[in-house]
């Protein structure tokens, strides 16, 4: 065997396999591609955003599953008979209280036996008149006297007995002196097969709602960024795809080259997702804005999904990269050329249908969950299809602009019109981020401002009245223990509010001094009618919120009657609600409601506001992702525009054509997209402002004006930048065989 033959075989033996060579070709092409650095950052950010969305969905399922498991473990097992059932080990009564304007649950427990089972997370029974609180409740209520509100604190509840590490929850053993055990439930222990309504689970939205928000404000923006990143600087890759096809390369060859080009940035993004997953698994995580604490134990149960999120995100982004570069249609020849972007024939026409679903669909649904699902589908479908409809309109507008340029002799309009008609995909990529940004920002703002009309009025009432009047609901018309009145803050007087539901009237009665503080007449022998329109503001608000509304009377008496105690202070005095609650818990019984006028409505409004912070959290993520998508799209189109029109100065004889061409190609589509996005958001907001979801949501025009001004300023900057870049490249342009 000759030396030449042996050398040839050795070289073939050391030669890398074809798939590896194609990956290396793609990696090398990526380093030299147009807008290569921008695409690198964009693909890394796209992988990171997709991975974060997958991780977020995983953690949502993990948190709800962990809450259900712990709620089931602490749910009471009810005795089969009445209160005298022999197998009952303890008495159980759930009540509610408020700290820091947020409601939470308080459970009163009274053991009937020495061996009564303890609830999960509690190591020993507290003494009568003592309580065991969750750490979060102890920290949140420190300034409101929570450490003494239910008696002395005997300890804290362990994490295994809480729905989440940040849950506000309390177990209280009532004082021995309290005898209202008739309202308590006989239970045999804890550990129900299915969780009952208890604790934090009573105040959270259903799982499907949070999943819908995560998909709408997480998955859709991440998908938009992935498409923008995959198609950034796509002109050279389209030429390469056509060349590979002409050389006989099949789908596998094209996929390997495109994968090799995107592999490194995708790997960087996957590593970032992995780091985020490891950080979440390392300990309890407090989410920004919402303040929810995610238990590490819940995340670790789903550790396999958290660790798979980076791989799944990388696979999805690489799949998007491969699918976004279709092969050349061989029926149109095998000559390598730059492929024209084609829109699916049916896709743009889905947009009006999706708008109809979003605007009219919720009104046809039978229940709130279905209404929400239909609305999310309609809005999401509109976001996905509207850019394609804009691209379809760009084709028609491009033909019209080109015709206008021919008639008027404006070369910039002629070139731009033909550009728009030939490359509608470029217009879609340029404008998609702007349209999506308007809809997402608007939806975030709408959901954050959702509130019912009474809740908004309650907020205004509390601002006017404050704590100058405090209501204590006894449920029964019974005498008030003197010890309770003796522990009230100095200067506080008590009245009673009685309601005659048959007549629809109410009566404020009590000592003359207390009546005079409200500017009410002292009439010991009869009830005097009160004109609420001219009365003290506290009387007006009390009449509005806590009476049937058919008349209010005042009567002086030393033996007041009524199921509601109305506490009033001196002029200008704000009563300490925590002090009243502590006195009520000590002397009036278990879970006696103490609140300001309209306080219950305000509590509900605060809960809605707190839950709206989830929309703000996901909305902030969506806006950041879409902002990156807009930057990538604009930068890529700017580079593409600058490179492809550099020869125009040779044909036109001057470089001013770049200014007009950039105006029609870059500025006009971005400005039109801004106005279209604003109009689309206004239309899609109809169900929330005046339709099926009309519950206090309002447009924030300053926010929308700021977004509009920002997008118009960006359009102006891209226009001038594109014209300048094209003119600068024209200085260095030389004819080449490309």
KOLBA-550622 format. One record per residue (C-alpha): residue in three letters; chain; x, y, z. Coordinates in steps of 0.25 Angstrom, whole numbers, plus 2048, in hexadecimal, padded with zeros to 3 digits. Layout:
BEGIN
   zaro   senu    xx    yy    zz
    ala      A     X     Y     Z
...
***
This chain:
BEGIN
   zaro   senu    xx    yy    zz
    unk      A   800   800   800
    unk      A   806   80D   7FC
    unk      A   809   818   806
    unk      A   7FF   822   7FF
    unk      A   7F4   818   801
    unk      A   7F7   815   80F
    unk      A   7F7   825   812
    unk      A   7EA   826   80B
    unk      A   7E3   81C   813
    unk      A   7E9   822   820
    unk      A   7E3   82F   81D
    unk      A   7D6   829   81A
    unk      A   7D7   822   827
    unk      A   7D9   82F   82F
    unk      A   7CF   837   827
    unk      A   7C3   83B   830
    unk      A   7B5   836   82D
    unk      A   7AD   83E   824
    unk      A   7A3   842   82F
    unk      A   7AE   848   837
    unk      A   7B4   850   82B
    unk      A   7A6   856   828
    unk      A   7A5   85A   836
    unk      A   7B3   861   836
    unk      A   7AF   867   828
    unk      A   7A3   86D   82F
    unk      A   7AB   872   83B
    unk      A   7B5   879   832
    unk      A   7AA   87F   82A
    unk      A   7A3   885   837
    unk      A   7B0   88C   83B
    unk      A   7B0   893   82D
    unk      A   7A1   895   82B
    unk      A   79B   8A3   82A
    unk      A   795   8A8   837
    unk      A   79D   89C   83D
    unk      A   7A0   8A2   84B
    unk      A   791   8A7   84C
    unk      A   78C   899   848
    unk      A   795   892   852
    unk      A   790   89B   85D
    unk      A   782   899   858
    unk      A   782   88A   857
    unk      A   788   889   865
    unk      A   77D   892   86B
    unk      A   773   88A   863
    unk      A   778   87D   869
    unk      A   778   884   877
    unk      A   76A   889   876
    unk      A   764   87C   871
    unk      A   76B   874   87C
    unk      A   766   87E   886
    unk      A   758   87C   881
    unk      A   759   86D   882
    unk      A   75F   86E   890
    unk      A   754   878   894
    unk      A   749   86E   88F
    unk      A   750   863   896
    unk      A   751   86B   8A3
    unk      A   742   86F   8A2
    unk      A   73E   860   8A2
    unk      A   748   85D   8AD
    unk      A   743   868   8B6
    unk      A   734   864   8B4
    unk      A   737   855   8B6
    unk      A   73F   858   8C3
    unk      A   734   861   8C8
    unk      A   72A   856   8C6
    unk      A   733   84C   8CD
    unk      A   735   854   8D9
    unk      A   726   859   8DA
    unk      A   722   84B   8D9
    unk      A   72B   847   8E5
    unk      A   725   853   8EE
    unk      A   717   852   8E9
    unk      A   70E   84D   8F5
    unk      A   707   840   8F5
    unk      A   6F9   842   8FA
    unk      A   6F3   839   904
    unk      A   6E7   832   8FF
    unk      A   6DD   837   909
    unk      A   6DA   843   910
    unk      A   6E2   84B   91B
    unk      A   6E0   840   925
    unk      A   6E6   835   91C
    unk      A   6EF   82C   925
    unk      A   6FA   82B   91A
    unk      A   6FC   83A   919
    unk      A   70A   83E   91E
    unk      A   709   84D   91C
    unk      A   701   858   918
    unk      A   704   860   90C
    unk      A   6FF   86E   907
    unk      A   705   876   8FB
    unk      A   704   885   8FB
    unk      A   70B   891   8F4
    unk      A   713   89D   8F8
    unk      A   71A   8A8   8F0
    unk      A   729   8AC   8F2
    unk      A   72F   8B7   8E9
    unk      A   722   8B8   8E1
    unk      A   722   8A9   8DD
    unk      A   719   89F   8E2
    unk      A   71E   891   8E8
    unk      A   718   886   8EF
    unk      A   718   883   8FE
    unk      A   714   875   903
    unk      A   710   874   912
    unk      A   713   866   918
    unk      A   70E   860   925
    unk      A   713   853   928
    unk      A   709   849   92F
    unk      A   714   83F   933
    unk      A   722   83F   938
    unk      A   726   837   92C
    unk      A   71F   83F   922
    unk      A   726   83F   915
    unk      A   72F   84C   911
    unk      A   72D   853   904
    unk      A   739   852   8FB
    unk      A   744   85B   8FE
    unk      A   740   85D   90C
    unk      A   74A   856   916
    unk      A   741   858   923
    unk      A   734   85D   928
    unk      A   734   86B   92C
    unk      A   72E   86F   939
    unk      A   71F   875   93A
    unk      A   720   883   935
    unk      A   72D   880   92D
    unk      A   72F   880   91E
    unk      A   739   87A   914
    unk      A   73B   883   908
    unk      A   742   881   8FA
    unk      A   74F   888   8F9
    unk      A   74A   891   8EE
    unk      A   73E   895   8F6
    unk      A   747   898   902
    unk      A   750   8A1   8F9
    unk      A   745   8A8   8F2
    unk      A   73C   8AB   8FE
    unk      A   747   8B0   907
    unk      A   743   8BE   906
    unk      A   735   8BB   908
    unk      A   736   8B3   915
    unk      A   735   8A5   90F
    unk      A   73E   8A0   91A
    unk      A   733   8A2   925
    unk      A   726   8A3   91C
    unk      A   722   895   91F
    unk      A   72A   893   92C
    unk      A   738   890   92F
    unk      A   740   889   923
    unk      A   744   87B   927
    unk      A   74C   878   91A
    unk      A   74C   878   90B
    unk      A   746   86F   901
    unk      A   750   866   8F9
    unk      A   751   866   8EA
    unk      A   74A   859   8E9
    unk      A   73E   85F   8EF
    unk      A   73D   86B   8E6
    unk      A   738   86C   8D7
    unk      A   744   874   8D4
    unk      A   750   87A   8DC
    unk      A   749   887   8DB
    unk      A   73B   883   8DF
    unk      A   735   88B   8EA
    unk      A   72E   882   8F3
    unk      A   72B   880   902
    unk      A   726   875   90C
    unk      A   720   87B   918
    unk      A   71B   873   925
    unk      A   710   87B   92B
    unk      A   710   880   939
    unk      A   70A   877   943
    unk      A   700   882   947
    unk      A   6FA   882   939
    unk      A   6ED   879   938
    unk      A   6E9   87B   929
    unk      A   6ED   86D   925
    unk      A   6E0   86B   91F
    unk      A   6E5   870   912
    unk      A   6F1   867   912
    unk      A   6F2   85A   90A
    unk      A   6F5   84C   910
    unk      A   700   846   909
    unk      A   708   839   90B
    unk      A   716   83E   905
    unk      A   71C   843   8F9
    unk      A   720   83E   8EB
    unk      A   714   83E   8E1
    unk      A   715   836   8D4
    unk      A   712   843   8CD
    unk      A   716   851   8D1
    unk      A   70A   859   8D6
    unk      A   70A   868   8D6
    unk      A   714   86C   8DF
    unk      A   71F   877   8E1
    unk      A   726   87D   8D5
    unk      A   71E   874   8CB
    unk      A   711   87D   8CE
    unk      A   718   889   8C9
    unk      A   71F   885   8BC
    unk      A   71A   884   8AE
    unk      A   717   877   8A7
    unk      A   723   86F   8A0
    unk      A   71D   871   892
    unk      A   71D   881   894
    unk      A   72C   881   898
    unk      A   730   878   88C
    unk      A   728   880   883
    unk      A   72F   88D   887
    unk      A   73D   886   886
    unk      A   73A   881   878
    unk      A   734   88E   873
    unk      A   73F   897   879
    unk      A   74A   88D   879
    unk      A   749   883   86E
    unk      A   744   88C   863
    unk      A   74F   897   865
    unk      A   75A   88C   866
    unk      A   755   886   859
    unk      A   755   894   853
    unk      A   763   896   857
    unk      A   768   888   853
    unk      A   762   88B   845
    unk      A   769   899   844
    unk      A   776   893   849
    unk      A   775   887   83F
    unk      A   773   890   833
    unk      A   77C   89C   837
    unk      A   786   89E   82B
    unk      A   77E   893   823
    unk      A   782   898   815
    unk      A   790   891   815
    unk      A   78A   884   81B
    unk      A   77F   884   811
    unk      A   78A   885   806
    unk      A   792   87A   80D
    unk      A   785   871   80E
    unk      A   783   872   7FF
    unk      A   791   86F   7FC
    unk      A   791   863   805
    unk      A   784   85E   7FD
    unk      A   78B   861   7F0
    unk      A   797   858   7F4
    unk      A   78E   84D   7F8
    unk      A   78D   84F   807
    unk      A   780   84A   80D
    unk      A   778   84E   819
    unk      A   782   847   822
    unk      A   78E   84F   81D
    unk      A   786   85D   81E
    unk      A   782   859   82C
    unk      A   790   856   830
    unk      A   796   863   82A
    unk      A   78B   86B   831
    unk      A   78D   864   83E
    unk      A   79C   866   83E
    unk      A   79A   875   83B
    unk      A   791   876   847
    unk      A   796   86C   851
    unk      A   7A0   874   859
    unk      A   796   880   85C
    unk      A   78B   876   85F
    unk      A   795   86E   868
    unk      A   798   87B   870
    unk      A   78A   87E   872
    unk      A   787   870   877
    unk      A   793   871   881
    unk      A   78C   87E   886
    unk      A   77F   876   888
    unk      A   786   86B   88F
    unk      A   78C   875   898
    unk      A   77F   87B   89B
    unk      A   779   86D   89E
    unk      A   784   869   8A7
    unk      A   782   877   8AF
    unk      A   773   874   8B1
    unk      A   776   865   8B5
    unk      A   780   86A   8BF
    unk      A   776   870   8C9
    unk      A   769   878   8CB
    unk      A   767   883   8C0
    unk      A   760   890   8C2
    unk      A   75A   895   8B5
    unk      A   75C   8A4   8B3
    unk      A   74F   8AD   8B3
    unk      A   746   8A2   8B7
    unk      A   74D   89E   8C4
    unk      A   74A   890   8C3
    unk      A   754   886   8C9
    unk      A   756   879   8C1
    unk      A   759   86D   8C9
    unk      A   766   866   8C5
    unk      A   760   859   8C9
    unk      A   755   85B   8BE
    unk      A   75F   85F   8B4
    unk      A   768   853   8B8
    unk      A   75C   849   8B5
    unk      A   75C   84E   8A7
    unk      A   76B   84F   8A6
    unk      A   76B   845   89A
    unk      A   763   850   892
    unk      A   76B   85B   897
    unk      A   778   855   892
    unk      A   771   851   885
    unk      A   76D   85F   882
    unk      A   77A   864   87D
    unk      A   77B   858   873
    unk      A   76C   85A   86F
    unk      A   76E   868   86D
    unk      A   77B   866   864
    unk      A   773   85B   85C
    unk      A   767   865   85A
    unk      A   770   870   855
    unk      A   779   868   84C
    unk      A   76C   862   846
    unk      A   767   870   844
    unk      A   774   874   83D
    unk      A   773   867   834
    unk      A   764   869   830
    unk      A   766   878   82E
    unk      A   76F   876   822
    unk      A   767   86E   818
    unk      A   76D   867   80C
    unk      A   76D   86E   7FE
    unk      A   761   869   7F5
    unk      A   768   861   7EA
    unk      A   75D   863   7E1
    unk      A   762   872   7DF
    unk      A   770   86D   7DB
    unk      A   77D   869   7E2
    unk      A   784   876   7E1
    unk      A   788   87B   7EF
    unk      A   781   888   7F2
    unk      A   77B   88F   7FE
    unk      A   76E   889   801
    unk      A   762   892   802
    unk      A   75A   892   80F
    unk      A   74D   88C   80D
    unk      A   741   88E   816
    unk      A   737   882   818
    unk      A   72B   884   810
    unk      A   721   881   81B
    unk      A   729   887   827
    unk      A   726   896   826
    unk      A   717   894   824
    unk      A   717   88D   832
    unk      A   719   89B   838
    unk      A   70B   8A1   837
    unk      A   706   894   83C
    unk      A   70F   894   848
    unk      A   70B   8A3   84B
    unk      A   6FC   89F   84A
    unk      A   6FF   893   854
    unk      A   706   89D   85E
    unk      A   6FB   8A8   85D
    unk      A   6EE   8A0   85C
    unk      A   6F2   892   860
    unk      A   6F2   894   86F
    unk      A   6E4   89A   86F
    unk      A   6DF   88C   86A
    unk      A   6E6   884   874
    unk      A   6DE   87E   87F
    unk      A   6E8   880   88B
    unk      A   6F4   888   88F
    unk      A   6FE   87D   88C
    unk      A   6F9   87B   87E
    unk      A   6F8   88A   87C
    unk      A   707   88C   880
    unk      A   70B   880   877
    unk      A   704   886   86B
    unk      A   70A   894   86E
    unk      A   718   88F   86F
    unk      A   717   886   863
    unk      A   712   892   85B
    unk      A   71C   89C   860
    unk      A   727   892   85E
    unk      A   722   88E   850
    unk      A   722   89D   84C
    unk      A   730   89F   850
    unk      A   735   893   848
    unk      A   72D   897   83B
    unk      A   72D   8A6   83B
    unk      A   73B   8A7   836
    unk      A   738   89E   82A
    unk      A   72C   8A6   827
    unk      A   735   8B3   827
    unk      A   73F   8AC   81E
    unk      A   734   8A8   814
    unk      A   730   8B7   815
    unk      A   73E   8BB   812
    unk      A   73E   8B3   805
    unk      A   732   8BB   800
    unk      A   738   8C8   806
    unk      A   745   8C5   7FF
    unk      A   73F   8C4   7F2
    unk      A   737   8D1   7F4
    unk      A   744   8D8   7F8
    unk      A   74C   8D3   7ED
    unk      A   741   8D8   7E3
    unk      A   741   8E5   7EA
    unk      A   750   8E6   7E9
    unk      A   750   8E3   7DA
    unk      A   745   8EE   7D7
    unk      A   74C   8F8   7DF
    unk      A   75A   8F5   7DC
    unk      A   75E   8F2   7EB
    unk      A   768   8E8   7EB
    unk      A   768   8E6   7FA
    unk      A   759   8E2   7F9
    unk      A   75B   8D9   7ED
    unk      A   766   8D1   7F4
    unk      A   75F   8D0   801
    unk      A   752   8CC   7FB
    unk      A   759   8C1   7F3
    unk      A   760   8BD   800
    unk      A   754   8BC   808
    unk      A   74C   8B4   7FD
    unk      A   758   8AA   7FB
    unk      A   75C   8A8   80A
    unk      A   74F   8A9   813
    unk      A   756   8A0   81D
    unk      A   760   8AB   820
    unk      A   754   8B4   823
    unk      A   74E   8A9   82C
    unk      A   75B   8A8   834
    unk      A   75D   8B7   835
    unk      A   74F   8BA   83A
    unk      A   74B   8AD   842
    unk      A   752   8B1   84F
    unk      A   74C   8BF   84F
    unk      A   73E   8BA   84D
    unk      A   740   8AF   858
    unk      A   746   8B9   861
    unk      A   73A   8C2   861
    unk      A   730   8B7   863
    unk      A   738   8B1   86F
    unk      A   73B   8BE   876
    unk      A   72C   8C2   874
    unk      A   728   8B4   87A
    unk      A   731   8B5   885
    unk      A   72C   8C2   889
    unk      A   71D   8BE   888
    unk      A   71F   8B2   890
    unk      A   726   8B9   89B
    unk      A   71B   8C4   89C
    unk      A   710   8BA   89C
    unk      A   707   8BC   8A8
    unk      A   6F8   8BC   8AB
    unk      A   6F0   8C9   8AC
    unk      A   6ED   8C7   8BB
    unk      A   6FC   8C4   8BE
    unk      A   700   8D1   8B8
    unk      A   6F5   8D9   8C0
    unk      A   6FA   8D1   8CC
    unk      A   708   8D7   8CA
    unk      A   702   8E5   8C9
    unk      A   6FA   8E2   8D6
    unk      A   706   8DE   8DE
    unk      A   70E   8EA   8D9
    unk      A   703   8F3   8DE
    unk      A   700   8EC   8EB
    unk      A   70D   8E5   8EF
    unk      A   70B   8DE   8FC
    unk      A   703   8E9   903
    unk      A   6F8   8DF   904
    unk      A   6FA   8D0   906
    unk      A   6F0   8C5   905
    unk      A   6EF   8B9   90E
    unk      A   6E5   8AE   909
    unk      A   6E0   8A6   915
    unk      A   6D6   89E   90C
    unk      A   6CD   89D   918
    unk      A   6C6   8A8   91F
    unk      A   6CC   8A6   92D
    unk      A   6D2   8AF   938
    unk      A   6E0   8B3   936
    unk      A   6E9   8AF   941
    unk      A   6EE   8BB   949
    unk      A   6FC   8B6   949
    unk      A   6FC   8B8   939
    unk      A   6F8   8C6   93B
    unk      A   702   8C8   945
    unk      A   70E   8C4   93C
    unk      A   70A   8CD   931
    unk      A   714   8D8   92D
    unk      A   711   8E5   935
    unk      A   706   8EE   930
    unk      A   6FF   8E3   929
    unk      A   6F0   8E3   92B
    unk      A   6E7   8D7   926
    unk      A   6D9   8D7   91F
    unk      A   6D1   8CC   91A
    unk      A   6CB   8CA   90C
    unk      A   6BE   8C2   90B
    unk      A   6B8   8BF   8FE
    unk      A   6A9   8BC   8FB
    unk      A   6AA   8B4   8EE
    unk      A   69B   8B3   8ED
    unk      A   69A   8C2   8EC
    unk      A   6A7   8C4   8E6
    unk      A   6AB   8CE   8F1
    unk      A   6B7   8D0   8FB
    unk      A   6B8   8D6   908
    unk      A   6C5   8DC   90F
    unk      A   6C3   8DC   91E
    unk      A   6CB   8DE   92A
    unk      A   6D0   8E9   934
    unk      A   6CE   8F7   930
    unk      A   6DD   8FB   930
    unk      A   6DF   8F0   925
    unk      A   6D3   8F5   91D
    unk      A   6D8   904   91E
    unk      A   6E6   900   919
    unk      A   6DE   8FC   90C
    unk      A   6D6   909   90C
    unk      A   6C9   900   90F
    unk      A   6BE   904   918
    unk      A   6BC   8FF   926
    unk      A   6AD   8FB   927
    unk      A   6AC   8F1   933
    unk      A   69D   8EE   931
    unk      A   69C   8EC   922
    unk      A   6A4   8E9   916
    unk      A   6A7   8F6   90E
    unk      A   6A9   8F5   8FF
    unk      A   6B7   8F9   8F9
    unk      A   6B8   900   8EC
    unk      A   6C5   8F9   8E7
    unk      A   6C8   903   8DC
    unk      A   6CB   90E   8E6
    unk      A   6D1   905   8F1
    unk      A   6DF   902   8F6
    unk      A   6E7   8FB   8EB
    unk      A   6E8   8EF   8F4
    unk      A   6D9   8EE   8F5
    unk      A   6D8   8F0   8E6
    unk      A   6E2   8E5   8E3
    unk      A   6DC   8DB   8ED
    unk      A   6CE   8DE   8E8
    unk      A   6D3   8DB   8DA
    unk      A   6DB   8CE   8DD
    unk      A   6D4   8C7   8E9
    unk      A   6C5   8CA   8E9
    unk      A   6BA   8C6   8DF
    unk      A   6B9   8D4   8DB
    unk      A   6AB   8D7   8DE
    unk      A   6AD   8E0   8EA
    unk      A   6B6   8E3   8F5
    unk      A   6B2   8E7   903
    unk      A   6B9   8EB   910
    unk      A   6B5   8E8   91E
    unk      A   6BB   8EB   92C
    unk      A   6BB   8E0   936
    unk      A   6C4   8DA   941
    unk      A   6C1   8CC   93C
    unk      A   6C4   8CC   92E
    unk      A   6C0   8C0   925
    unk      A   6C5   8BB   917
    unk      A   6CE   8B1   911
    unk      A   6D9   8BB   90D
    unk      A   6E1   8C3   917
    unk      A   6E5   8D1   911
    unk      A   6F1   8D7   917
    unk      A   6F3   8E6   915
    unk      A   6FF   8EE   91B
    unk      A   701   8FD   91E
    unk      A   701   907   912
    unk      A   70D   904   90A
    unk      A   710   8F7   911
    unk      A   714   8EB   909
    unk      A   711   8DE   911
    unk      A   71C   8D3   912
    unk      A   715   8C7   90B
    unk      A   720   8BD   910
    unk      A   71D   8C1   91F
    unk      A   70E   8BF   91C
    unk      A   710   8B2   916
    unk      A   719   8AD   922
    unk      A   70E   8B1   92C
    unk      A   703   8AA   923
    unk      A   70B   89D   923
    unk      A   70D   89E   932
    unk      A   6FE   8A1   936
    unk      A   6F5   89F   92A
    unk      A   6F8   891   925
    unk      A   6FF   88B   91A
    unk      A   700   891   90C
    unk      A   6F8   89E   90F
    unk      A   6F9   8A6   903
    unk      A   6FF   8B4   905
    unk      A   700   8BE   8F9
    unk      A   6FF   8CC   8F5
    unk      A   6F2   8D1   8ED
    unk      A   6F3   8CA   8DF
    unk      A   6FF   8C2   8E4
    unk      A   6FA   8B4   8DF
    unk      A   6F9   8BA   8D1
    unk      A   707   8C1   8D2
    unk      A   70D   8B3   8D7
    unk      A   707   8AD   8CA
    unk      A   70D   8B8   8C2
    unk      A   71A   8B6   8C8
    unk      A   71A   8A8   8C5
    unk      A   717   8AA   8B6
    unk      A   722   8B5   8B6
    unk      A   72C   8AA   8BC
    unk      A   727   8A0   8B2
    unk      A   729   8AA   8A7
    unk      A   737   8AB   8AA
    unk      A   739   89D   8A3
    unk      A   735   8A4   896
    unk      A   73F   8AF   899
    unk      A   74A   8A4   89B
    unk      A   747   89D   88E
    unk      A   744   8AA   887
    unk      A   752   8AF   88A
    unk      A   758   8A3   885
    unk      A   750   8A4   878
    unk      A   754   8B2   876
    unk      A   763   8AF   878
    unk      A   762   8A4   86E
    unk      A   75A   8AC   864
    unk      A   764   8B7   866
    unk      A   770   8AE   862
    unk      A   768   8A9   856
    unk      A   765   8B7   851
    unk      A   774   8BA   853
    unk      A   778   8AE   84B
    unk      A   76E   8AF   840
    unk      A   772   8BE   83E
    unk      A   781   8BC   83E
    unk      A   780   8B0   835
    unk      A   777   8B7   82B
    unk      A   780   8C3   82C
    unk      A   78C   8BB   828
    unk      A   785   8B4   81D
    unk      A   77F   8C1   818
    unk      A   78D   8C8   818
    unk      A   794   8BD   811
    unk      A   78A   8BB   806
    unk      A   788   8C9   801
    unk      A   796   8CE   801
    unk      A   797   8CD   7F2
    unk      A   78B   8D7   7F0
    unk      A   794   8E3   7F0
    unk      A   79B   8DE   7E4
    unk      A   78E   8DC   7DD
    unk      A   787   8E9   7E2
    unk      A   793   8F2   7E1
    unk      A   791   8F7   7F0
    unk      A   790   8F2   7FE
    unk      A   784   8FA   802
    unk      A   77C   8EE   7FE
    unk      A   780   8E6   80A
    unk      A   778   8F0   813
    unk      A   76B   8EF   80B
    unk      A   76D   8E0   80A
    unk      A   770   8DE   819
    unk      A   764   8E6   81C
    unk      A   75A   8DE   814
    unk      A   761   8D0   817
    unk      A   764   8D2   826
    unk      A   75D   8DE   82C
    unk      A   74F   8DD   826
    unk      A   74D   8CE   829
    unk      A   751   8D1   838
    unk      A   749   8DD   839
    unk      A   73D   8D6   833
    unk      A   73F   8CA   83C
    unk      A   73F   8D3   848
    unk      A   731   8D9   844
    unk      A   72C   8CB   841
    unk      A   731   8C5   84E
    unk      A   72A   8D1   856
    unk      A   71D   8CF   84E
    unk      A   71D   8C0   850
    unk      A   720   8C1   85F
    unk      A   714   8CA   860
    unk      A   70B   8C1   859
    unk      A   710   8B4   860
    unk      A   70E   8BC   86D
    unk      A   6FF   8BD   86B
    unk      A   6FA   8B1   873
    unk      A   702   8B6   87F
    unk      A   6FE   8C4   87F
    unk      A   6F0   8C3   879
    unk      A   6EC   8B5   877
    unk      A   6ED   8A7   87E
    unk      A   6F8   8AB   887
    unk      A   6F4   8B9   88A
    unk      A   6F8   8B9   898
    unk      A   6FF   8C6   89A
    unk      A   70B   8C4   890
    unk      A   70E   8D1   88A
    unk      A   718   8D6   87F
    unk      A   724   8DD   884
    unk      A   726   8E7   879
    unk      A   733   8ED   87F
    unk      A   739   8DF   87E
    unk      A   734   8DD   870
    unk      A   739   8EB   86C
    unk      A   747   8E8   871
    unk      A   747   8DB   869
    unk      A   742   8E2   85D
    unk      A   74D   8ED   85E
    unk      A   758   8E2   861
    unk      A   754   8DA   854
    unk      A   753   8E7   84B
    unk      A   761   8EC   851
    unk      A   766   8DE   84E
    unk      A   761   8DE   840
    unk      A   767   8EC   83E
    unk      A   775   8E7   843
    unk      A   774   8DA   83A
    unk      A   771   8E3   82E
    unk      A   77D   8EC   830
    unk      A   786   8E1   834
    unk      A   782   8D9   828
    unk      A   784   8E4   81E
    unk      A   791   8E8   824
    unk      A   796   8D9   824
    unk      A   792   8D7   816
    unk      A   799   8E4   812
    unk      A   7A6   8E0   819
    unk      A   7A6   8D3   813
    unk      A   7A5   8D9   805
    unk      A   7B2   8DF   807
    unk      A   7B9   8D1   808
    unk      A   7B0   8CA   7FE
    unk      A   7B7   8C3   7F2
    unk      A   7B0   8BA   7E8
    unk      A   7B2   8AB   7EC
    unk      A   7AD   89E   7E7
    unk      A   7A3   89C   7F2
***
